[in-house]
């Protein structure tokens, strides 16, 4: 990326990162350039039985934690920045309750075996899919003129 004639390396790159799509190769490249990986969709929106996955549930039982907490702890131990959202106070509290345990090397390896390296959403390398996504985003922007929205503040 070039900005005002100078090379700019991003500090953070947000990519889909979860136990089923771990971004191992992408993270290696980012580390090479000092870019931090941030997990987008760390829970994969629950797709592919993320919260009921036998490996994650069994690891969680060892620590008295949920599969979601195991996922967050696994990301933390990998050094991945996490941005997870919830509108439920119980889940927010659960998401913060991940600093009182540490996954063993064996547990980390078991989770690593879950990686399929495939997006749970769509193939970001497929030109047709990228064009479809770009078109969808542009249509949403055209259909919503944020400047015309009435602000009540």
Legacy VTK file of the C-alpha trace (Angstrom):
# vtk DataFile Version 3.0
C-alpha trace
ASCII
DATASET POLYDATA
POINTS 153 float
0.000 0.000 0.000
1.352 3.393 -0.906
0.392 6.522 1.014
1.818 9.902 -0.002
4.686 8.208 -1.789
5.659 6.127 1.232
5.210 2.448 1.866
2.690 1.826 4.639
2.382 -1.532 6.324
-0.866 -2.026 8.243
-0.541 -2.651 11.974
-3.528 -5.017 12.074
-5.218 -7.231 9.512
-8.708 -8.471 10.372
-9.414 -11.834 8.741
-11.766 -14.717 9.436
-9.963 -16.664 12.139
-11.522 -19.492 14.129
-10.788 -23.141 14.913
-12.139 -24.265 11.533
-10.247 -21.609 9.534
-7.111 -20.816 11.505
-5.223 -18.667 8.968
-1.870 -20.300 9.822
-0.158 -19.384 6.515
-1.638 -15.877 6.456
-0.460 -15.334 10.032
3.070 -16.412 9.093
3.157 -13.784 6.335
1.699 -11.129 8.642
4.272 -11.938 11.328
7.037 -11.543 8.738
5.945 -7.920 8.211
5.051 -7.135 11.818
1.306 -7.123 11.151
-0.966 -8.358 13.931
-3.793 -10.716 13.060
-7.253 -9.842 14.385
-9.944 -12.505 14.421
-13.035 -11.677 12.439
-15.806 -14.210 13.192
-13.862 -15.936 15.987
-16.924 -18.113 16.643
-17.772 -18.546 12.961
-21.266 -17.338 13.860
-21.796 -20.812 15.300
-21.596 -22.437 11.873
-20.495 -26.066 11.527
-21.551 -26.770 15.109
-18.786 -24.562 16.495
-20.300 -24.426 20.005
-21.089 -28.147 20.104
-17.864 -29.370 18.517
-16.813 -32.460 20.463
-13.153 -31.451 20.691
-13.931 -27.937 21.948
-16.610 -29.136 24.372
-14.347 -31.843 25.825
-11.457 -29.445 26.268
-13.841 -27.002 27.938
-15.000 -29.671 30.392
-11.390 -30.109 31.592
-11.296 -26.455 32.628
-14.937 -25.894 33.550
-15.366 -23.638 30.522
-17.634 -23.440 27.477
-16.551 -24.139 23.906
-16.721 -20.368 23.276
-14.349 -19.702 26.171
-11.965 -22.363 24.861
-11.976 -20.647 21.453
-11.197 -17.248 22.985
-8.426 -18.686 25.169
-6.954 -20.499 22.154
-6.879 -17.238 20.183
-5.310 -15.357 23.102
-2.588 -17.980 23.479
-1.864 -17.689 19.751
-1.476 -13.932 20.162
-4.495 -13.193 17.962
-6.402 -9.981 18.651
-10.055 -10.726 19.339
-13.081 -8.647 18.483
-16.205 -10.537 19.440
-19.578 -8.952 19.856
-22.667 -9.822 21.789
-25.802 -8.056 22.860
-26.325 -10.520 25.720
-24.795 -9.504 29.061
-24.314 -13.162 30.066
-22.227 -13.839 26.962
-20.221 -10.652 27.474
-19.366 -11.789 30.998
-18.503 -15.265 29.727
-16.236 -13.778 27.057
-14.240 -11.928 29.743
-13.942 -15.027 31.929
-11.033 -16.549 29.997
-8.017 -15.320 31.934
-8.091 -17.816 34.809
-6.907 -20.838 32.814
-4.389 -21.783 30.149
-4.758 -24.450 27.495
-2.084 -27.135 27.498
0.138 -27.762 24.477
-1.862 -30.927 23.856
-5.146 -28.996 23.862
-3.714 -26.386 21.492
-2.639 -29.196 19.146
-6.076 -30.840 19.276
-7.682 -27.560 18.275
-5.137 -27.110 15.493
-6.346 -30.409 14.006
-9.791 -28.837 13.458
-8.419 -26.502 10.766
-9.865 -27.062 7.306
-8.384 -23.780 5.973
-11.772 -23.073 4.387
-13.965 -20.079 5.081
-17.179 -20.818 6.901
-18.756 -18.023 4.869
-17.441 -17.867 1.293
-14.281 -18.299 -0.726
-12.458 -14.971 -0.666
-10.236 -16.150 -3.528
-13.121 -16.844 -5.941
-13.345 -13.846 -8.339
-17.080 -14.380 -8.906
-17.732 -14.372 -5.163
-15.598 -11.263 -4.626
-17.475 -9.449 -7.401
-20.832 -10.533 -5.935
-19.794 -9.283 -2.494
-18.545 -5.976 -3.894
-21.828 -5.487 -5.774
-23.850 -6.278 -2.633
-21.901 -3.736 -0.551
-22.330 -1.051 -3.213
-26.078 -1.742 -3.426
-26.423 -1.431 0.334
-24.613 1.893 0.265
-26.861 3.168 -2.510
-30.004 2.050 -0.682
-28.970 3.691 2.575
-27.983 7.311 2.484
-26.582 7.768 5.974
-26.271 11.515 5.485
-30.051 11.817 5.227
-30.728 9.892 8.432
-32.153 12.082 11.160
-29.897 12.222 14.177
-31.669 12.425 17.527
-28.827 13.598 19.707
LINES 1 154
153 0 1 2 3 4 5 6 7 8 9 10 11 12 13 14 15 16 17 18 19 20 21 22 23 24 25 26 27 28 29 30 31 32 33 34 35 36 37 38 39 40 41 42 43 44 45 46 47 48 49 50 51 52 53 54 55 56 57 58 59 60 61 62 63 64 65 66 67 68 69 70 71 72 73 74 75 76 77 78 79 80 81 82 83 84 85 86 87 88 89 90 91 92 93 94 95 96 97 98 99 100 101 102 103 104 105 106 107 108 109 110 111 112 113 114 115 116 117 118 119 120 121 122 123 124 125 126 127 128 129 130 131 132 133 134 135 136 137 138 139 140 141 142 143 144 145 146 147 148 149 150 151 152
